[in-house]
Amino acid sequence: QVQLVESGGGLVQPGGSLRLSCAVSRNIFSFATMAWYRQAPGKQRESVASIAPGESTNYSDSVKDRFTISRDSTKNMVYLQMNSLKLEDTAVYYCNARNLFLKIDYWGQGTQVTVSS
């Protein structure tokens, strides 16, 4: 079992920045893809960014060049640096871990990000 705990959400003005953190209960980075998803009211959950075991990253078109995903294996942490935030970035952001061998997904409880003037 893997526990994920997100933090760092909050209220920010358009153009501002936030850094989300995801604390992972044990180091799974060598066999799991870590990702951030988000879900806005009335919309489906969507993938925002991911980082594979080999550290290759992927981003949705809507956040490319604004968001950066990273991980710290020494601290069992995953981060999402969000810059140039827009109103449409408002959502609950979830940390996800996908065990590539067992094909199991783990989810955090989510953290609210609100972009508003």
C-alpha positions, 0 to 999 in steps of 0.5 A: 500500500502507498499513501500520498498526501498533497499540500500547498494549495490555496488562493492565488491571483492570476499570474501568480505561482504555487508549488504543490507537494506530494509526500509519498509513504515509501520510495516507489519512484523506480517502478511507478510513474508519478503524476498530478491530475486535476478536476474542476467543478463539473469536469472530468479529472484530467492529467496535468503532468507526469514523471516516469521512473527514468525521469522523463516528463509529460505535460498537458498542452494547457500547462506546458511551459507553465508547470514543472513536475519534479521529484526528490527521491531522498525525501520521497516527495513529488512537486508541481511548480505552477507559474503564470496561473490562470483562472482556468487552472482552478481545480482540486489537484490530486497526486497519483502513483501508478505501479507499472508492474501491478497496474495499480493506481494510488491517489491522494486526497487532493488539494484545492487551487483557486485562481481568482482576482 
